[in-house]
Amino acid sequence: MNRTTSATDALVRAQTRELHLPGVSARFAELADQAARDGQPHRDYLASLLDLELDQRAQRRAERRLHDARFPNRKRLEDFNFEQAPAISASLLHQLAKGEYIARAENVILIGDSGTGKTHLATALGIAACYQGRRVRYATAAGLVTELQEAQDGQQLARTVRRYAGIELLVLDELGYVQASESGAELLFQILAERNESASIVVTTNLPFGEWTRVFTDARLCKAVVDRLTFGAHIIETGTESWRLRRSLDRARTGRTS
C-alpha cells in the first residue's frame, strides 16, 4: 500500500501514542529526514530512535525522582565553586557523587558554619543519587520532626517511619539550627535508628559533635545518635568562613566602584 508522507507520519504518530513512545513520536520524522540525507541504513535509524526513547524515559524517571525528593533548590556539584572553599576536597565530593557510599549504607556528615556550602553539597549528592535511579528524600531536621509529630498525632507514625526506612538516601539538612523538644528528638531518633547500617543519610550541621546535646538534650540519646551517624561515616568539615557572605560583600564593593 502506497501512502503519502503526511499520511504515513499521521499513522506513525497514532501508533506511537498507542505504544506510549512520546520520544519516537516527537522526533521520528526529523531523524528520518536526516537519515535519508546521510544515507543511514534503516537499522541504524531504528537504533537511533530507540536510543532517543530510552534516554527520554530515563530523563523522565529522574525528573520524577527529583520531584519526589522535594529539594528546595536543585544545586549540582558542578555548580559548586571549590576554589572559594579550599577546605573542602573536590576529589572526595566527586567520588561520593558516584554513589558507592549508598550501596555500602554509609553516611556523610557535613559540618561547618552557615554559608560554607553544606546544603549545596548535600543537595548535589542527593541529585546525583536521583540520576542513579535511587529514591531520595530531602528534609530539614525541624521539618522532619514536625512531620513525625503530625504523623504521631494522626496515628500514622509507624507508617511514616517505614516510608523513610525505604528511602535509599535521606538528606537531613540543618541539624542543630533549631533545638528539638525531648519528644521531637526521640521521634527523630526513630528515623535514624531505623536506617542504621541499612540506608545512608547525608547530614548537614553547624554544630560540632560535642554540642549535639543542644538538639538531643538527653545525654544517652545524644550519644546513641552520634554513634549511629558517625560509624563508618564520611565526615567533611566545610570551614568557618562564609563564602556566601564574602561573595555578597564582593558584589557590594563592585557596585560601589562601578
Stockholm file with secondary structure:
# STOCKHOLM 1.0

chainA/1-258         MNRTTSATDALVRAQTRELHLPGVSARFAELADQAARDGQPHRDYLASLLDLELDQRAQRRAERRLHDARFPNRKRLEDFNFEQAPAISASLLHQLAKGEYIARAENVILIGDSGTGKTHLATALGIAACYQGRRVRYATAAGLVTELQEAQDGQQLARTVRRYAGIELLVLDELGYVQASESGAELLFQILAERNESASIVVTTNLPFGEWTRVFTDARLCKAVVDRLTFGAHIIETGTESWRLRRSLDRARTGRTS
#=GR chainA/1-258 SS CCCCHHHHHHHHHHHHHHTTCHHHHHHHHHHHHHHHHHTCCHHHHHHHHHHHHHHHHHHHHHHHHHHHHTCSSCCCGGGSCGGGCTTSCHHHHHHHTTCHHHHTTCCEEEEECTTSSHHHHHHHHHHHHHHTTCCEEEEEHHHHHHHHHHHHHTTCHHHHHHHHHTCSEEEEEEETSSCCCHHHHHHHHHHHHHHTTTSEEEEEESSCGGGGGGTSCSHHHHHHHHHHHHTTCEEEEEESSCHHHHHHHHHHHHHHHC
#=GC SS_cons         CCCCHHHHHHHHHHHHHHTTCHHHHHHHHHHHHHHHHHTCCHHHHHHHHHHHHHHHHHHHHHHHHHHHHTCSSCCCGGGSCGGGCTTSCHHHHHHHTTCHHHHTTCCEEEEECTTSSHHHHHHHHHHHHHHTTCCEEEEEHHHHHHHHHHHHHTTCHHHHHHHHHTCSEEEEEEETSSCCCHHHHHHHHHHHHHHTTTSEEEEEESSCGGGGGGTSCSHHHHHHHHHHHHTTCEEEEEESSCHHHHHHHHHHHHHHHC
//
